[in-house]
Amino acid sequence: MENVIFLSESAAYQVKDMMEQNNEQDAYLRVFVKGGGCSGLSYGMTLEHTVKETDIEFEQHGVKVLVEKTDAAILQGTKIDYKQSLLGGGFTIDNPNAIATCGCGSSFRTATNAGAPGDC
Protein backbone atom coordinates (compact mmCIF):
# COMPACT_ATOMS: atom_id res chain seq x y z
CA MET A 1 0.00 0.00 0.00
CA GLU A 2 1.06 3.62 -0.52
CA ASN A 3 3.39 5.30 2.00
CA VAL A 4 1.60 8.34 3.36
CA ILE A 5 4.35 9.34 5.78
CA PHE A 6 8.08 8.74 5.75
CA LEU A 7 9.92 7.58 8.87
CA SER A 8 13.62 8.32 9.03
CA GLU A 9 15.90 5.50 10.10
CA SER A 10 16.49 7.21 13.45
CA ALA A 11 12.73 7.59 14.05
CA ALA A 12 12.16 3.93 13.15
CA TYR A 13 14.99 2.91 15.49
CA GLN A 14 13.43 4.91 18.33
CA VAL A 15 9.95 3.43 17.68
CA LYS A 16 11.39 -0.10 17.66
CA ASP A 17 13.27 0.62 20.89
CA MET A 18 10.05 1.88 22.54
CA MET A 19 8.19 -1.19 21.30
CA GLU A 20 10.85 -3.46 22.78
CA GLN A 21 10.91 -1.62 26.11
CA ASN A 22 7.11 -1.96 26.37
CA ASN A 23 7.01 -5.55 25.07
CA GLU A 24 5.02 -4.37 22.04
CA GLN A 25 7.23 -5.75 19.24
CA ASP A 26 4.19 -6.94 17.25
CA ALA A 27 2.39 -3.58 17.43
CA TYR A 28 1.76 -1.04 14.68
CA LEU A 29 2.70 2.62 14.91
CA ARG A 30 -0.49 4.61 14.36
CA VAL A 31 0.07 8.19 13.16
CA PHE A 32 -3.03 10.38 13.32
CA VAL A 33 -4.41 13.91 13.29
CA LYS A 34 -6.90 15.26 15.79
CA GLY A 35 -8.58 18.62 16.32
CA GLY A 36 -7.07 20.96 18.88
CA GLY A 37 -4.15 23.19 19.67
CA CYS A 38 -4.07 26.89 18.91
CA SER A 39 -3.74 26.31 15.13
CA GLY A 40 -6.56 23.76 14.88
CA LEU A 41 -4.96 20.34 14.28
CA SER A 42 -2.52 18.26 16.32
CA TYR A 43 -0.44 15.17 15.54
CA GLY A 44 -0.61 11.97 17.51
CA MET A 45 1.30 8.69 17.55
CA THR A 46 0.45 5.54 19.46
CA LEU A 47 1.18 1.83 19.42
CA GLU A 48 -1.77 -0.30 18.38
CA HIS A 49 -2.56 -3.93 17.64
CA THR A 50 -5.76 -3.58 15.60
CA VAL A 51 -5.94 -2.73 11.91
CA LYS A 52 -9.25 -1.13 10.96
CA GLU A 53 -10.96 -1.40 7.59
CA THR A 54 -10.43 2.36 7.18
CA ASP A 55 -6.63 2.15 7.66
CA ILE A 56 -3.82 2.47 5.18
CA GLU A 57 -1.09 0.02 6.21
CA PHE A 58 2.57 0.12 5.14
CA GLU A 59 6.02 -0.62 6.53
CA GLN A 60 9.18 1.48 6.76
CA HIS A 61 12.55 0.44 8.19
CA GLY A 62 10.89 -2.55 9.86
CA VAL A 63 8.10 -0.53 11.51
CA LYS A 64 4.50 -1.34 10.54
CA VAL A 65 2.59 1.96 10.20
CA LEU A 66 -1.15 2.70 10.19
CA VAL A 67 -2.84 5.90 8.98
CA GLU A 68 -6.61 6.42 8.82
CA LYS A 69 -7.74 7.04 5.24
CA THR A 70 -9.43 10.26 6.44
CA ASP A 71 -6.06 11.57 7.70
CA ALA A 72 -4.08 10.55 4.61
CA ALA A 73 -4.59 13.78 2.64
CA ILE A 74 -3.53 15.89 5.62
CA LEU A 75 -0.45 13.73 6.31
CA GLN A 76 0.60 12.95 2.72
CA GLY A 77 4.35 13.49 2.36
CA THR A 78 4.95 14.09 6.08
CA LYS A 79 8.45 13.23 7.32
CA ILE A 80 8.93 12.00 10.89
CA ASP A 81 12.44 12.10 12.31
CA TYR A 82 13.96 11.65 15.74
CA LYS A 83 16.51 14.21 16.93
CA GLN A 84 18.80 13.90 19.92
CA SER A 85 20.18 17.01 21.69
CA LEU A 86 21.82 17.95 24.96
CA LEU A 87 18.38 18.43 26.50
CA GLY A 88 17.11 15.04 25.38
CA GLY A 89 15.46 13.69 22.29
CA GLY A 90 12.16 13.91 20.50
CA PHE A 91 10.28 13.27 17.32
CA THR A 92 10.09 16.04 14.74
CA ILE A 93 7.32 16.22 12.17
CA ASP A 94 7.71 18.04 8.85
CA ASN A 95 4.37 18.24 7.06
CA PRO A 96 4.48 19.88 3.61
CA ASN A 97 0.70 20.40 3.79
CA ALA A 98 0.84 22.64 6.88
CA ILE A 99 0.38 26.29 5.97
CA ALA A 100 0.47 27.58 9.56
CA THR A 101 1.81 26.30 12.86
CA CYS A 102 1.56 27.65 16.37
CA GLY A 103 4.49 29.15 18.26
CA CYS A 104 4.98 26.04 20.39
CA GLY A 105 5.06 23.87 17.25
CA SER A 106 2.50 21.33 18.46
CA SER A 107 -0.41 22.29 16.23
CA PHE A 108 -0.98 23.24 12.60
CA ARG A 109 -3.56 23.79 9.89
CA THR A 110 -3.67 23.06 6.18
CA ALA A 111 -5.18 24.97 3.28
CA THR A 112 -8.16 22.60 3.25
CA ASN A 113 -8.54 21.82 6.98
CA ALA A 114 -8.46 24.38 9.77
CA GLY A 115 -9.39 21.82 12.44
CA ALA A 116 -10.86 22.93 15.76
CA PRO A 117 -8.59 25.51 17.42
CA GLY A 118 -8.31 25.35 21.17
CA ASP A 119 -5.72 25.87 23.87
CA CYS A 120 -2.11 24.80 23.32
Sequence and secondary structure as in RCSB ss.txt:
>XXXX:A:sequence
MENVIFLSESAAYQVKDMMEQNNEQDAYLRVFVKGGGCSGLSYGMTLEHTVKETDIEFEQHGVKVLVEKTDAAIL
QGTKIDYKQSLLGGGFTIDNPNAIATCGCGSSFRTATNAGAPGDC
>XXXX:A:secstr
    EEE HHHHHHHHHHHHHTT TT EEEEEEEE STTSEEEEEEEES   TTEEEEEETTEEEEEEHHHHHHH
TTEEEEEEEETTEEEEEEE TTEEEE TTSSEEEESS        
